[in-house]
Each structure stands twice: as C-alpha cells, then as structure tokens.
Amino acid sequence: MKRLFTTALLLIAILLPQQAPAKDFGNETLNYDVVYHWGMIWKHAADATLTLRKTKDGYYSQLTGKTRSWADKIYPVRDTLKCTMNNDLKPLRYEKLTHEKDYYARDVIKFSYNYSHTNAHCTRYRKSGTSTIDLSAKAQAYDMVSVFYMLRNLDYDELSRNKNYTTIIFSGKQKEYLTINYKGVETIKMRDGSKRKAHRIDFKFTQEGGKKSSDNLSAWMSTEADRIPLLLVGKLPVGEVKCYYNGK
C-alpha cells in the first residue's frame, strides 16, 4: 500500500521538458481517485487533492493524499506536499510531510537563483536526527509540485512525437533527471465511463549516472486549454495504480 500511494502522488505531480511563459492561474481545486488495478480487481484505494491559491507575491499549492477506510486497515497513509512559487511559477520553498503507518518524516527545500543556475538547501527531519544537503543545477529545477504547473504551460503543438525532453527535479536528498516522451493525442476512458481526448506523455526518472530512480509513468493531459491531467498510470510489482481526475 505504501508503494501504491507514493506512486500515486508522484503521478499527480509530474513535469515539463522546458520552461514556458507562465500562465496567470486562478484559485482551483483538483480531485483524484486513486485506483488499484490487478486483473479483474479494481479497488478505490485512496483520494488526492491538489489546490492552488493566488498570493500577493505568487502562488501557494498543496497536494494532500489519504488512503480510504478499507485501506487504512492495511496501511494508513496521510501525506502532504506544499509549495510556494513566485509569479513565474518558479519554486521558492517545498515541503513534504510523510505519515505512513508508524513512519513520520519531513523534508524542506529552500530554492535560490543565480542567473540561470538553480540552488537548493535541503533539510531532512527524521526520528533518528536531522541532515542537510545542498543541490545545484545549471538550469531551472523543480520540485514535485511546481513541475505540475509548468507541464500545463507547454505548447503541445511544438512537441515532436517520440522525441525525448529532459528536466531536473530536486528531492530532499538528491537531484533527479526526468525524461518525457510525447506520444500524441489519444482517446481515453474515464472512471465514469466517459471518453476524453488527451495528450499522452511517458516519463522516466533517473539519477546522475543514468541509474533508474523510479518506475516509469504515463500521463494523459486534457487537450483543452486548462491541460488538466485526466488519467495517470504507474506500474507496481503486482498490478498498477491509476489516478483518475473526478472533476469534483
């Protein structure tokens, strides 16, 4: 259950290959059903909500997730990701709060910029103690929330099919490279049975040196101007997790 929910949060907070002019987002709330699928088994295992609020200096976003009552009996999860961004949607501060059964953790990343370089001071809080690390990139880097809004800024008409694009994510302990591959427009079936057209993007996460750091993921983004992720799929050791936008 822990891996299922972690994958679900990762799916919802995925990113873009290149920076685009920032849209002027308004306040919004996006809700998702996290469904476990294996053969004939379909179980609504968790719920996730992504909110965005306009502030005086930019934006504040929060992604929360929790397992449903039946899953709580197996492995209860309550995770929260928080991000403060400027008006250009560049991250300034990121915080991850993890509460998974008896495990508690907190990661805080503070971003700073020097021309085209992105720097980050990361602090990891654990029961065993506190540790810090400094990360840097010679390009714009993101966290697992700010990348969501950058993805929605993409001009999909300018993306080439089956071409790889790469960007950088800072986690609380390392720098990761995310490669996306655009697959074009497909028609997908939503959880309520309706059909929607969406841009499909496949994702691959690697560490420095090319070592795979997370399972591959796929996302289907709305072809409408809002570019809301409609369906996100990630493989598990047994079965897969699907995140459906429920429009509520």
N, C-alpha and C positions, 0 to 999 in steps of 0.2 A: 504493500500500500504506500509506503514511503516513496518508493521509486516512481510509482504511478503519479503521485501528486506533484513531486518535484518536476517530472517531465511535463505535466500539465502547465505548471507555472512558467516553465521555460518556453513552452509552445506559445503562450499568450504574449510573452514579452520579447519577441524576435525582432530582427532588424533590417537595415538597408545597406546597399552597396556603396552609396555615395551621398554626400550631403546635398540637399536641395534647399531652395528658398523656403523659409519657414512659413507655414500657414498660420493664420490667426484663428486658433482653436477657441471655441467657447466651452462653457462647462458641459460635461457629459458624463454619463454612467453607462458602461457596457457590462452586460452579464453573460456568463458562460456556464453551460452544463458540461461537467467532466464525466465522460462515459468510458467504462472499461469494456473492451470487446475481445472475446476469445471464442471462435467458433459460433455456436448458437447462443452464447452468453452475452447479454447486453445489460450492464448494471450502471445506473447513475450513481457514481461513487463520490462526487464532490461538486462544489459550486465555487466559482471565482467571479470577482467583481473588480473592474478597473474603472477608477474615477479620475476625472481631470477637473481642476479648478483654476481659473484665471486669478492671478495675484497682481499686486501693484508692480512687481518687478519681473514677472514672467508667469510660470506655471508651477502647480504642485499636483503630483499624481500619486495615486496609491493603488496597489494591487493586493487584494486580500483573497485568501482561499481557505476553505474548510471542508473537511470530509462530512458526508451526510451521516445520519444517526446509525444506520446499519454498519457503515464502515468505521465509525468511531469505536465500535466494539472490537474491531480487529486491530486498527492502528489509527488513533485520532491525530489529526493534523490541523494546525492553525498557523498559517504563515502569512506574513505581511511584507510587502516591498514598498518603500517610499522613495520618491524622487523629487527634488527641487530643480527646476530648469529656468534658464533666462528666456527672454523673448524670442531668441533664435533657436530655442529648444535644445540648447547645449546643457548637459548636466552640470550642476554645481555641487549637489550633495545627494548621496544614495545611501539607503539604509535597508538592511534585510533582517527581519526578526523571524526566527525559526522556533516553532514549538511543535515537535513531533514526538508524541507519546511522552517519554521521560527526558527527551533531549531538548535542550534550550541553547540558542546561540544568537549572537547579534554581530552583524558586520556593518561598518560605517566607512564610506568612501567620500573623501572631500576632493573635488576636482579643482584644478587651476590651469591657466593657459599662458603660454609664452609663444607668441606669434602662431605658427602652425602646429606647435607641439601641445600635447595634452599630458598633464601630470596628475597624479593621484596619490594621496596619502590614505592608506587603508588601515583600519584598526579592527581586529577580530577579538571579540569578547567570548570567552568560554568559561565553564566552571573551573577548568584547570589553570586558567590565567588569561592574560591579555597579550597579544602580539601585534606588531605593526610591520608594514611593508610599504615601500614607495614604488610606484609603477610609472612608466612614461611611454609615449608613442609619438612618432614623428608625423602624426596626422590626428584628425578628430577621432576620439574614442568615446564609447558609450557605456552605460550600464544596462541591466536587463529590464529597465522600464523606459528610459529615454529613447532607446532604439525603436520602441513601438511607434512612437510618433514620427520619427524620421522615415520609417518604412511607408507611412501614409503620405509622405510628401513626394514619393517617387513619381516620375513621369514614365509610366509603363510603356508608352508608345516609343520611348527611346531605348528600352531594354531589348537586347538581342536574344532570341531563343537559344537555349543551351550554352550560353556564354556565362562564365564564372565571374562573379564580383566578390571582392573581399573587404571586410571592415574589421574593427577591433572592439573587443569588449573587455572592460576591467571587472573582475570579480574581486572578492575580498582578499584573495591570495595570489592571483596570477593574471597575466594577460592572455586572452584567447583570441583566435582568429576565426571569424565566421565567414564561410564562403557560401554564397547563394547562387542558385542556378534557375533562371526563369524558364518556365515550361509553356507559357502561353495561356490562352483563355480556355477554361473547361466548364461544363455544366455539372453542378454538384447537387446532391440530395441532402436537404437539411433534416434535422431530427423530427420536425413536424410533418415531413413528407413533401414539403415544397421544394421546387428546384430553382437554383440561382446560378447565374454566370459569375465566374470568378477567375482572377489571375492566380495561376499556381506557381509557387516558389518552393524549391527544395533547399534544405540547409545542411551544412556540415560544419562541425566545430572541431578545431584543432588547437593544440598548444604550440609554443615555439619549438621548432624542430619537426613539426608535422605530425606529431602523435595525436591520435584521435582523443578528444576530451569528453564528448557526449555522443549519444546516439543520434543518427540522422533524423531530421524532422521535415515535414511538409506542411505548407500553409496555403489556403485559398482565400485571396483578398477580393473583396467586392469590387466589381467593375464600375460602381457608382463613385461619385466624387468623394464620398467620405472614406473610401478604402478600408472599411471595417473588416477585420479578419472574420470570415464566416465559419470556416472549418479548419482545424489544426490536428494533425495526426502524428503520433510518435510511437515507435516500436518499443515493446518491453520484452524481457526474456521469455515471457509467456503472454501472448496476445498483444494488444495495443491500446493506447489511450487516445480518445477522440474528444476534442473540445468544440462544442457547438455554440455559436452565438445564438442566444434565445430571444433577442430583440426586446427584452423587458427592462 
